[in-house]
Amino acid sequence: MGLKTIIVDDESNARENLKILVEEFCPDLEVVGLASSVAEARTLIVDLDPEVVFLDIAMPNEDGFELLKHFDNRDFSVIFTTAFNEYALKAFKADAIDYLEKPISIDDLIKSVEKLLRIHTIEDVAALKEKKEADKTNDRISVPTRDGFKIILNEDIMHLEANDNYTMIYMADGTRHLSSKNIKVYEEHLNANVFFRTHKSYIVNVEHHLKEFSRKEGNMAILDSGKMIPVARRKMSDFLERINTF
C-alpha cells in the first residue's frame, strides 16, 4: 500500500487527469479521495487521514491556503498545483513539499514525488529513532529508599500492589520494595507497553510475567509465580484487548 493521497481541485478534468498520472507513474502513492472544494477537502482529511495532499491554490470561495489554516498541526505533506506561478513563494512559506504548475508534466510530477518520498523516509527514520530512545529511557523506574533510591528494570518487576498511600513492588526474584509513592503515580509513569492496571489495587507486568488469564478463578490474571491478581469488571474489556495484541 502506498502513501494515502487525496487530490483537491475545483476543476473536474484537472482532478481526474492528476489521478490518472499519479496512479500510472507514482506507485508509492495511493489516491484514496478527490475533493472539489476546500470544504469537501476538510471533511476528507478528517475522515481519511491522508499522508499526502495535492492541493490546488486558486479555487472559488476559499483557496488552498485557507485549507491549511484549518489544520494548525497538520500531519500530511502538501504538493501545491496551480496555473499561476505568482503563488510559488507563498506556497513554500506554507511548508509545501513542492509546487507544480499546470498543465502538470509527468517529469515534474515524478520529481516532486521523489522529493516527497525522500522526506518521508527521513521522517520515518527519525520517528523510529525517537521511539527507540523513548523506550530505552522508559525501561526502568527509580524507587525511593531510606538512603536514596534504587533503580529497577521493568522486566524484573512482577507486579505492584497498593498499600494504603504506599505501593509494594514485587520482584521476580521474590524480593519486594515498599515505595512512598501511591499506585496512581506508578500507573501514570510506568511504560504502558509493559504494565497494565487490572484493579484499583494492582498493576501487572503483562509483557514479561503474565502466564495466563482464568475466568474459572473469578477473572484472575495469573503470574509466573502463581500469584493471582484480580481483573476488575470495568477493566476487563481493555485488559483482554491488551493481552490479545501479543
C-alpha positions, 0 to 999 in steps of 0.5 A: 500500500502506498502513501494515502493521497487525496487530490483537491481541485475545483476543476473536474478534468484537472482532478481526474487527469492528476489521478490518472498520472499519479496512479500510472507513474507514482506507485508509492502513492495511493489516491484514496479521495478527490475533493472539489472544494476546500470544504469537501477537502476538510471533511476528507482529511478528517475522515481519511487521514491522508499522508499526502495532499495535492492541493490546488491554490486558486479555487472559488470561495476559499483557496488552498491556503485557507485549507491549511489554516484549518489544520494548525498541526497538520500531519500530511505533506502538501504538493501545491498545483496551480496555473499561476506561478505568482503563488510559488513563494507563498506556497513554500512559506506554507511548508509545501513539499513542492509546487507544480504548475499546470498543465502538470508534466509527468517529469515534474510530477515524478520529481516532486514525488521523489522529493516527497518520498525522500522526506518521508523516509527521513521522517520515518527514520527519525520517528523510529529513532525517537521511539527507540530512545523513548523506550530505552529511557522508559525501561526502568523506574527509580524507587525511593529508599531510606538512603536514596533510591534504587533503580529497577528494570521493568522486566524484573518487576512482577507486579505492584500492589497498593498499600494504603498511600504506599505501593509494594513492588514485587520482584521476580526474584521474590524480593519486594520494595515498599515505595512512598509513592501511591499506585496512581503515580506508578500507573501514570509513569510506568511504560504502558507497553509493559504494565497494565492496571487490572484493579484499583489495587494492582498493576501487572507486568503483562509483557514479561510475567503474565502466564495466563488469564482464568475466568474459572478463578473469578477473572484472575490474571495469573503470574509466573509465580502463581500469584493471582491478581484480580481483573476488575469488571470495568477493566476487563474489556481493555485488559483482554484487548491488551493481552490479545495484541501479543 
